[in-house]
Structures are given as structure tokens and as C-alpha cells.
Amino acid sequence: MRRTPSACALLLAAAVLAGAMPLRAATPGNSAPEAVFDWFQYDGSDPADATHEAGPGQFRNPVIKGFYPDPSVVRVGADYYLVNSTFGWFPGIPVFHSRDLVHWTQIGNAIDRVDQLDFGKHDLVNGVFAASIAHHDGRFWIANTCFPNCGGNFVITATDPAGPWSDPVWLPDLAGGIDPSLFFDDDGRAWIVNNDLPAGGTERYSGHRAIWLQEFDAKAMRTTGPRTVILDGGIVPAEKPEYVEGPHLYKRDGWYYLSAAEGGTGEMHRQVILRSRAVTGPYVAWDRNPILTQRDLPSGRRFPITSTGHADPGTDPGRRLVGGIPRQPPVPACGGHHVSTGRETFLLPVSWLDGWPRITAPGKAVPYAHDIPKLPAGTAALPTSGSFAINDEFDGDRLPFHWMTVRNPRKHWYRLDGGALRLQAREVSLGARDNPSFLARRQQHQDATATTSLAFAPQRDGDIAGLAAFQNEAYWYLLAITRENGKDVLVLDRRDGREKRETAAGTRLTTALLPPDRAGQPLQLRIRTRGAKVNFDYALSDGIWHTFASDLDATLLSTSVAGGFTGAVFGVYAARQEAPTR
């Protein structure tokens, strides 16, 4: 992350989606039952909102709340475009637009066709890592990685950032590294940097990585010439810094700047800067590094913002360094470490000192509120910052962009019809490492509520549909309608990966018989997270809410328990048990 003097630049730290999901619709006529969701409402707030209010002329951080990590930004004229990581979720790589760096509207997803990339059945923390976006010669360029064993490093292009984006052009010369980033120089040459194992392929210590540079032929769409290391280990190799990654090249006043994150993605994360008079190096680190970190702050501080890094200062059409964007894991609630929202995108100014960019001074906390950049005021189609509520009525012909599913959908299992979202109950469970009939949107606040209306008529025991709070296939809650012993019931299931005996279907925590005359009639379901606790409610046609379960453990939805570095989601789900064999 960095700071800039001239334009209040971007410090963007993590990710979320909003727009139109391009999964093809399921067709009726299948014998499997359909779950009908008439609407879906999300609303949320954070404890920090009340104590860190934005005053007149200020904006509130994070500017994109929830699981929107690894931001990369480019400026084209008066417009800014930003992309985030999505790992094993589809569609992938959301594309946002802004005029003022504060209000962001998602305009598409760069990976929105199932045949662009195949995520396979890997963990959800795999897939598409930190994407970088650039603009050159009338085209937008995204460099990215599909990892592991789903193609490696690639480049896609588009004339319109809203899409369509091209199929990937693979870059085999970049070997097994990640986090590629393109740089187009004034002389017409282009270069690509990425993270990989050090020269020789052998680590001197665990987490030892290097930043590599190679020329890129933009017309032939391939790398060319030798591939060389320009940063080995980190700025102080003797300290054995872990996982130097997320490199970006910039140019300003005749200097080439190399910025990268090091220290891993946890609370030791930090952003560093180096520079050289030649694009090929040697690069010399600033003696006042890091330019962004929060690891030098007290661990017991209230509402801490932690793990800052993976910054990407924006560049203007002349490729001058003008702004900054870092990746930020969560904004923990109440100083705790059980955070479900994932890494978020923050905005901070970049200042310059003796020819070097700085984002935060040593010991300086990332602010929740900051002065608005001196740019024309902008607007956003949907709120992404502060407290807000969003209601999806499902009355269009495409899902909004902020809806997604796990891994590549291989069948047409959903449709929008009659102002409702209809999911086909398939024989793929929520706990399977596969693509179940599950559509979700990100949890964007520590105190969040997801509510939906469901009509579902199970045809046989085991048919199930409902509302889920989900971190990955091993950690989730499901409030659902199912059939047991020929009777329709409301159930609460949980899968906690710490319980080794649990199956993919999870553990049934609570069951209640539904009235016989309720079969197939709409039922409202609600999940409410309040920091480390989660509550489950339902309402019949009278609209009166009843508590089904309360004060259960919400920390199993956090990365500190579930592992990885994504964020929790709320979603709708349907499945059926396999028919018994005879």
C-alpha cells in the first residue's frame, strides 16, 4: 500500500461482486424439485461505524466492504477501473468503475464464461489469485494466475472493461509463479513481473520467493527474452521475509519503481518499494520501508485494521504513479480475530518524500474516515461502504453481478422466472468439493442479516433447500426445509471442519415439524450474525418471526478457524438425496 501527494490515491484492500451473473438458466421439465426464492435481502453494519464516523468532506473506509481482496486499479482519462481476486468462485475477477475513487460500481466480471477457466475441484482458496489491470493501445489488459493445475499464468484483454473479455492467452515461460503484472513503457516495450521460487528453484528458508522480470510482446501476446530475478526474498534477505508477492512496476520522473508485498498475508504483511534508473534494475530499496504496514501497532487496539499490503497505486495514461491501492484482510469487530468478511478494499492517500511514495508513516493506523479526493463527486449503483441494505427481487433476466457460485457450473441448474430465482435440487451437497446448486453474495459487515422467502416441496426424504451462511465446503450453517420420514420439517444443519466425524451433509442441530398445510407454501428464513454469534429465525405467512436457534458459534465462518483468505457468504441452496438403489 502507498500514499500519494497529488491525487488522493487508492489504498484498496480486498473484495465483493455486483451486477449480472452469466450462468445459463436451468430448463424446467426435470423430475427433480425446484426451490423457489422470491427475493433476497441483505443488510449490515459494523461496530466501528458508530465510533469512527465520517465528517463533512470525508469518506468511510473500507470503500468496498467484504471479500474483495488484492485490488488493482488503472486510470483511463477521468475513469478508474479496479479488479479483485475471487479464487475458486465463479464468475471471477469483478470489474469496478469509479470517477472519484470513493464510489464504486461493479460493471462486470472478467471471467464470466465457464469455458474461459476450469477451477476443477480444488479448495476455494485456489483458482484466480491477485489480478492486475492495465490499459494500453486502446485495450484493457488483465494479467492473472489460475492455480494450481488450471493453466498457470495468463493474459486476457477487452476493449470495454465491462466485457466481454477474451479467452486466456497462456504464458508458459512464467513457470509456476503467481501474481503477474504488466507494465507498458514509454518506448513501446512491455514487461511482466511475477512472484516465483528463487533462481534454481530451491528455497533457502520456508516462504522464500523472488520477483522475476521478463519482456512481453504485446502484439504476439507472449513473453520473450531472458527471465531474471529483480528482487530475491525481500528488501532485507537476512530477515528471511516470507512470500514476497503482488509485484507492480511504475514509472515517475525517469525512475522505475518496483512495489511488492512481503511477510505473508497475515498480520506481518507489509508493502515495500524499490527503484532503479533502468527497468531491468538493479533495484534499490528505500531506507524508510515499509511504505505501508499495521504490524507495528499494538495488538490490543480497538477495531484494528490488520494485514495491510498488496497495494497497487493507480497510474495515469502517461504511466506516472498517481495513486495507491492495497489489499486488506478484515476489519475485526471488537478487537477480535474471528472475522468472517475477508480482506477488504481501502482507500488512502499516497504522499511523496524525496522521490519515494509513502502510504502510512511508521506507527500510523489506517483511518476509517479520510478526506474525499479532490475529484468530481461520484455515485454508485449500489452501496459498498458503511451501513447499508440491498434487496434483490430476482425480477430481471440475469442475476446481479454480486451473485456467484463455487467453482465452474457444468449444468444449467438455475433459472429466473416469474420474478423469482428457481434452483434445481441436484445430487450435489453443500459440503461436497464440487459445484452444488448454491448461489451466494458476500457478507460485508460483522453485524449482518440475510433474509429470503422460500417455497419448496420435497418429493422424498433428503430433498432439501434453504438459506446458508458459508465459508467453504467444510464450514457452514444451513437453515432449510427438508423431508424426514415422509414429513416436511425445518432443520438447522452445520458443518464444522474441526469435527472430524462430520460428513459432507454436516450435523443436524435442530428439527421442527412443519404444519401439513404448509407443504410447498412460502416460508421466510433469516440468518443474523452479530460478531462472534449467529442466530437463525423463520416466519410463516403471518410474518411473525420465531427464533429457531440463537447465539451459535459464528467464528467457524472466519478464516482464523476455517483457514484460507476468502470471506463468508450468504446464499440460497437446493439439493436432493440420491434415490435408493433396488
N, C-alpha and C positions, 0 to 999 in steps of 0.2 A: 504494500500500500504506500501511496505517496501523497505529497501535498504540493500545490502549485499556487503561485502568486497571482498570475494574471487571470486566469479563468478559475472560478471556484470549482475545482475538478471533482472527479468522481472517485469515491472510495467505495467500491461496490463489493460486497462480501458474499453473497450466496443466493438462493433461487426460488421460483414458482411459475405457473403457466396460466394463460387466459386467452381464449379465442375460439378456435373451431377445430375439433379433433377429427381427422380424416379417416377414421375407421369406416369401412363399408358396412352398410346396415344388414342385420340378420333378416332373413326372409321367413314369413310365417309358414305354417304347414308342417312344422316339425312336431313330433309327438311329445317332445319334452315340454314341461310347463314353462310359462313366461312369468317373470316378476315384473310388475308394472309400478314404476316410480313416477308419481305425478309431478313432483317438484323436489327441490333440494335447497335448503337454506344453510348458510354458514355465517356465523358472527363471532367476533372475538375482541379481546382487549388484553393488555398486559399490565401487571402491577407497576411497571416502570412508567407507564403513561401518566399516572397521576402525580408522580414526583419529579418528572423531567418534562414539563410542558414546554411546547414551542411558543415563543413570544411573537409579537408582531415582526414581520420580515424574516421569520425563521422557518425552517423545515424540520421535520422529525425523522430521525434515523430509527431503524433501517428504512431506506427508501423502497426496497422490495422485501417484504417480510416473508419468512418461511423458507422452505427448502429451495433456494435459488443461489447455488454456490458458484464459485470460480468465475466471476463476471469478467467479461472482456468487452471493451467499448471502442467504437470508431466514430469520428465526427465527419459528416459529409455536408458541407455548406452549413446551414443552420440546424441540421438534424443530427441527433445522436442515436446510434444503434448499439444494442447490448445483447449479448448471448450468455447463457448459463449452462452448467453441466446438468445432465439428467441421469447418467449412469444407466441402469437397466430398465428405465421407464420409457414407455412409448406413448405418444410421439416424443421425440427427443430434441434437445437444444432449442429452447424457446428463444424467440427473437423479439426484443422490446424496442420501442421507439420513444424518444423524448425530444422536446425543444429546450427544456430548462434544467435537465439533469435531476429533477426532483419528481416530476410526474411521469410515470412510465406506463405505456400501453403495449400489451403483447399483440403483435401483428401477425404472428405465425410460428411455425416450428420448422426448423431446417431439416429434421429427419421426420418426415410425415408419411412416408410410403413404406410399407412393410418389406419391400424388396431392396431398399437402399442399404440397410444393415441388418444383420441377423445376430441378435444378442444371445441366441442359444438359450440354455437353461442354467447359466451361471448365476452366482449371487447377484443381488440387485445393486451391490456396490461396484460391480463391474459394468461394462458397457462403454458409453461415451463419457470420457473424462473432460478435463478442462479445455473447452473450445476457445479459439481466438478468432476474432473477426477483423478484417481489413478491407480497404476499398482501393482499387487501382484500375485504371484504364476502363472506367465505366462499369466495372463489375465489383460485386461484393465477394469476398473470399472468406471461407471458414476452414481453418486447419484444426484437425482433431485426431483422436485415437479411439479405436474400438478395441477394448481389451477385456479379457485375454482371448486369444484364438478366434476373434471375429473380424480379422482383417488387418489390424495394426493401424499405422498412421495413414491419413488420407486428407484430401482437399476436396471441398465442394464449392460451387460458385452459383451466383444468381445475379441477374440484372436488377431485380426488385428484391429487397431484403425480406419482403413478406412471402416470397416464394413465387414459383416453385424453385427449389434448389436442385442442382444436378445430382446424378448418382456419384458416389465417391470415386475419385481417382487415387489409387493406392500408391504409397511411397515406400517401396520395399527397402530402399537404401537407409531409411531411418531405423532399421533394425527393430529391436523390441522396446524402444523408448516410448515415452508418453509426452503429452503437453506441447505439441508442436505449435509454433507461432511464425507467421510470415512477416517479412519486412521488405518493403519496396524502396530502394534507394533513389536519390536524385539522378544518378547516372543511368537509370533504366535497368540496372541489375536488381535481382531479388534474392533474398536469403531466407533460410528457415533455421530456427533454433529449436531444440527439444531436450528433454531430460533422458538420460540413459545410463547404463552401467559405465564405470570409468574405462579408460583405454585398457585393453587387454581382457576386459570382461570380468575382472576379479575385484571384489570389494576388499578394501583394507580394513573395514570395520562394518558392522551392521548398519544398513541405511546409506552407505557410501554411494553417491551418484555424481554425475557430471553433466554439464551443459555443453551440447555439441552444436556446431555451426556447419552448414553446407549451402552452397549456392542452389537456387531454384530457377529453372527455366519456365517462366510463366506462359510462354507460347506452347511449348511442348508438354507442359504440365508434368514435369519430372525434376528430380534433383540431379545435379551434375557436379563434377569435380570432386575434390577430396572432402572428407568429413573430418573435422578437427575439434578437439576439446578446447573451449574458451573459458571454462570455469570448472575446476576439479574439486569436488567435495563441498566447497563453500568459501566464504571470504576469509575464514581463518581455519585452514585444514587441520591444524594441530588440535583444535577443539572437537574434531570429528563431528561436524554438523550433519544431521540426518536429512536425507531426501531433499536435496536442492531440486527445485521443480518450478513449473509455471514461468519459464523464461519469456521475456519480451525484449525486442530491440527497438530503440527510438533514436532520433537524430535531433540535435539542437545546437545551433551556433558552431557548427563544424565538429561537434563531439558526437560519438556514438555511445549511447547509454544501454547497458545491459541490466535489466532488473529481474530478480528471481526471488522466490520464497525458499526458506530453508527452516529446518527444525521440526519437520513433520507437520501434520495438520492439527495437532492438539494445542495445548496452552503454551508450548515452547515455539510456536510458529512466529516467524518474523519475515519482513521484507527487506532486501538489501539492494544496493545499487553499485554499479561499477561503470567505468567509462574508458574510451580509447579514441585516438585520432583516426584509427583505421577500423573498418568494420570487422576485419579478421583478427583484431587485437594487436598487442596484448591489452587486456582489460585490467584496470587498477581499481581496487575497492576504495570507496570513500572512508576516511578515517573516523567519520562520525556515524557510521552504520550502527544499528539498523535504522532505516527511514520510517519504519512502522513496526510496532510490536505492542503487546499489552502484557508480555511476560515479566516485565519489571515492576508490575503493580502488585499491591498486597492481595493475597488470595481471599481474604475475608471481606473485601469491599462489597457494598450492597449493589445489586443489579449489575454485576460485572459483564462487560463485553470482553470476550476472550478470543484467543486463537486467531488474531488478525494476520492477514497476509494474502498472498496470491493476488496482488494488486496489478491493475493494468491501466496506467494513465492513458487517457484518450489522446489522439493525435489529430491535427487539422489536415486539410488537403496537402499542405506542404510537408507533412510528416514531422512537424515540430511537436515537441512534448508540451501538451497543454492541460492535461487533466489526469486524475488518478482513480483507480478502482480496485479495491481489494476484496478478497474473499473473507468472510467472517463466519465462523461457526455460530452457535446460538447466542442469543441474549438471555442468559439464565434468569429465571424468576427467583426472587427472594434470595439471591446469592447461592442457590443450589447448583448442583451439577447434573441433575436429571432433567435434561432439556429435550423436548420432542420436535421442535420446529426446524432443526437442521441449521445449516450455515446460511446466512442472510446477506443481502447486498446493502452496503452502507455507502454514504457519500461524504467525502471530506475534501477540504481544500488542499492543494499542493503548493507549498511555498519554495522559493529558491534561495539558496545560501551559497555564495561563492561558486556558482555554476553547478550546484548539486540540488536535486529535488528532495524535499522532506515532507512527510505526511504528519507524523506526530513526533513531538520532541520527547526526549527521554523522560519517563515517568508521567507522561501526559495521557489521560484517559480519552478514548474515543467518545465524543459527545453524542447524547441522544438528540440534542437540538443544536442547530447551527444556522448561521445567516444564509439566506437564499442566494444562490449565484446571481450575478448581475447579467441575467439573460431575460429575454421576453418571457412573461409568465406563461406557463403551460397548463394543460389539463390532461386528465387520464380518463379512459372509458370506464375503468373500474378502479376502486381504491386499492393501493398496495402498501400503505403506511398508516400507522396509528390504529385506532379502533375503527372497525367497520363491519358492515353486514352485506352479504351478497346472496341474492336469491336467483336460482336457476329454474326457469319454468319449463324447460325442455319443449318449447313450442316452435323451435326453428327446425331447419333440415340438417343441421350439423351441431355437434357438441361444441361448447365454448372451448377455447384453447387451453384453459386451465384444467381440463379433464384429461386423464391419462390412464393407462393400464400397465401392468407389469409384463415386460418382455414383448416380443412380437406376437400380435394376434394372428393366428393361422386360419381361423374360421370366422364366419360372419355371425357373431353371436349377440349383437345388439341392434336395435332399431329405434328410431324416433318416429312416433306415430300417435296421432290424436292428442298432441300436447303432452305426451308422456315418454319417458325412457323405458324401454322394454328389454329385459335381459333374458336370454335363453338359459335355462338351467342345464348345465353340461356336467359331465362326469370328471370335473377337474376341481379339486378342493382348494380353499384359500391357503392351506398350508403346503400345497404342492409347489415344487420348483418348476413352474410351468406358466401358462397363461390362462388363469381362470376367468370366468365371466365376472369381472371385477373392474369397475370404473371408479376413479377417485380424484379428489382435489386435495391440495396440501393443507395441513394445519399451519396457520400463520400466526398464532398467538398462544401464549401459555394458558390463558383462560379462553377456551374456545368451545363453541357449541355447534353441532351438526344435527340437522333435523330433516326428516323426509317423510313422505306418505307412500306406503307400500300396499299394493293389493297382490296377493299371491295365494294360489290354491294348490297345495301339494297334491300330487297324484298317488304317491306311495311313500312309505316310511323312508326317511332320509332326504327327501326333497327339501331344500332349504333356501331361504332368501332373506336378506336383511341389510343392516347398516353396520359397517365395520370401522374400527379405529386400528390402523395397520402401520407397522414399521417395516417389517419384512415377513417372509412366509413363516418364520419361527416365532414371531412376537406380534400378537394381535388380540383384539376383542371383537366379538360378533354378536349383535343383538338381532334376533331373527325369528321368523316363522318357519316351523318345520312340522313334520308328522311323526308321531311316535305311537306305535300300536294302534294305528288306524285313526288317531285323533290329532287334530291340529293343536299345536302348542306354541307358546312363546318361550324362547330359550336365550340364555346368555352363555356363549362359548368363549373360551380363552385358550390361546396357545402361548406358553411361556417357555422359551428355549432353554431356560435353566432347569426345567423339569424334564429330565432325560426320558422318562417313560411316556411322555405325551406322543400321540400320533399326529399325522398331518391334519386330522379333523379337530385337534385340540381337546380340551377338557370341558365338559358341561358343568357350569357352575350353578345355574338356576333354571327351573322349568315351571311354567304355569299353563294350565289348560285354558284354551280359548273357548268362548261360548259357541255351541254348534251353529247358531245362526250367523256367526261371524265369518264363516268359511268363504274365502275369496273376497271379503269386503276390505276396504282400505283401513289401514292401521297406521297411526303416526308413531315413529320411532325417533328417539333423541339420545345423543351421547354428549355429555358435558365434561370437559377436562378443566380442572382447577388446579394448576400447578402439578403437584405430585399425586393428585387424586382424580378419579374419573367416576362419573355417575351415569346410570342408564335408566331411561324413562320411556313410557309408552302412553298413548291416548287413543281411546275408541272414538266413535263418531261424535260423541258429545263434546270432544275437545278438552276434556279434563285430564290433566297429566297425573300419572301414577308412577311412583318410584319403583323400579324393578330391582335395582341393586345400587348401592351407594358406597362412596369412599373406598373404592378398589384401587389397586396399585397402578398408577399411570406411568411409573418410571420404567416399566417394561417396554414402553413405546419410545424410550430415549436411546440415543446412541451409547450412552455410558453403560447401559445394560445390554441392549441388543447388538452393540458393535456397529461398525461401519461409519459412514459420514454422510448419510442422507437425512431425510426428515420424515416425520409421521404424516399420514394422510387419513382423511375420512372418505369412505366410499361405499358404493352400493354393490351388492353381490348376490349371485344365484348359483346353485349347484344341485345336482341330483346324485343320489347314490346309485351305484351300478345295480342293474337288475339282477336278482338272484339267479344263479345257474341251476338248471334242472338235470 
